Amino acid sequence: MKCISYNKFFEVIAGKTRLKIIESLSSSDLSVKDICDATGEEQSKVSHNLRILSDCHFVEQKKDGKKRIYSLNEETIVPIIDLVNRHVRANCKKDCHMKR
């Protein structure tokens, strides 16, 4: 089955900065500043990538005063990330270093 959405999904998840953001959000919900601190990326780059992640519903946001707090989509993305982590631990032993 061909589907352009598949291409979009994998393009979104393949970005290095977006993967850093996903990894940082896998521990807790964070503000843009917290994501910048966790990833070492500049605010403009983080904001740009959060927009891409939001457009494909990888992340959700809620307002806390003037701040926006970001979290991973619990319904779909968290289970996908868990599945990827299990796959990597079981099958990608060579040249693969994961946090435990």
N, C-alpha and C positions, 0 to 999 in steps of 0.2 A: 504494500500500500504506500503510495507516495502522498506526502503531505508537506506543504510548505511550513506548517507549524512545527514539524519536527526539526526542520533546519533552524528555525528561529529559537526553539528551546535549547538546542545544543550550542548555538552561537552565544546565547545569553550565558549559559553555564561555563563556556570555555574561556571566557575572559579572565585573565590573572587577577585583576583588581576585584572583579565580581566574586571570584572564588575566595579571595581574602575576606571580603565582606560577609559572604555566606559562612565561612569558618568562624569569624568573630561573632556573628549572630547565633551560631549554634550553641553558644554558652549562655547567652542572656540577651535580653532586649537592650538596645543601645541607641543613644542619640547620634547625630552626625559627628559631633566632636569626639564622642567615645569611639566611634568607628574609625575616625581619622587616627586617633591615638593607637588603636589596636592594630591597624593595618600599616601605619607609617605613610599613608597617602595624604595628599593635600585635599582640603575641603571641596574645592571645585571638582576634582576628579571623583571623589567619593559621591558627591551629590549627583553628578552626571551618571555614574554607574548605578546608584540607587534608583534613579528614574527608569533606567533600562530594566532593572530587576522588578520594579513596581509595575511597569507596563505589562510584564509577563506573569505577574502575580507570584513571583518568588518571595517577595517581602510584602509585609503589610505595615502601615504606619498609623499611629494615633498621636493626637496632639496632647502635650502636657505643658500648658501655658503657651509660651512662644516656641518651645522645643517640639520637635517631632521625634517620636520614639519608634524605632524600626524593630520588627521581629520577622522571623521566617514564617512562611505560610505553614501552619501546623497541620492542615488537612492533607496537603499533597507534597510539599517540598521536604518537610522534616522526614517523612517516611522514605522518600527517594534518597536523601542524604544518608539515612541509616542503612539502607540497602547497599548504596555505593560503598560505605565504610566497611560493611560485612564482606562485600566482594573483594575489596582491596586487601583487607586483612587475610583472607583465605587464599587469594590467587595472585597477588602482586608482591611477592616476597622479595624478589630481586630488584634493586634500585628503587625501592619504594620505602619512604620513611613517613610513618603516620604518628601523630600524637596519640597517646593512649590515655 
